Amino acid sequence: MKHYLINVNKKYNYMLFRIPKNANSTLIGRGLDKFKYIDSLAKSYTTNNELITQDQYDILLEEKKEYKKYFKYAIVRNPYDRVVSCWKNKTTKKHAEHYKNSVFTKATGVTFKKFVHMLDEGYFNNDRHLLQQVNFIINDIDYIGKMENLQKDFDNVCDRVGMNSFTLPHRNVTKHKQYREYYDKETRKIIQKIYSRDIEFFDYEF
């Protein structure tokens, strides 16, 4: 099922189809009101930070007809890396204290292996941070960049929309070791199964 999180930049007429755990804070300038290039980021929410369906997106385009002509892009990430980042960020005591109703509170302090098994068993109720990335992207997307080449791909977006490129700020960075170090044969196979569409569509490998 398709579901979208959309931010826009009306100055340069582009839409960012956000995918959770993929540099969202950086790309929208969250908490960076004094950042020199804040007006070049996609800081304007269109869906109140809520997922919308394809039907709701179609209605949005009818209400905001100018959006139909906007440049549309998304940033994807290696699924193996994205799951590690989610585990590292969402299973802390700090997260549990701040988001007591989060589905991740039941995973507070668990090992990565346990987290992957919980994911496989459906414990996280299709939380947006772990949904397949292919379902966040509209069929007529203009550009798909990758976290692994974030600055370079954002520079390409700047070129496409007629915006001067600049160095992206670093926001909400989850610190962890190289993602491969967290996997064993079993957890690798589980993630490969769950995110097979992402791996194939975006041409990722372990």
PyMOL commands that set and color helices and strands:
alter all, ss='L'
color gray80, all
select helices_A, chain A and resi 24-28+38-40+54-63+65-69+79-90+93-98+103-107+112-120+128-130+133-136+147-161+179-182+185-194+196-201
alter helices_A, ss='H'
color red, helices_A
select strands_A, chain A and resi 6-9+14-17+44-45+71-76+143-146
alter strands_A, ss='S'
color yellow, strands_A
deselect
rebuild
show_as cartoon
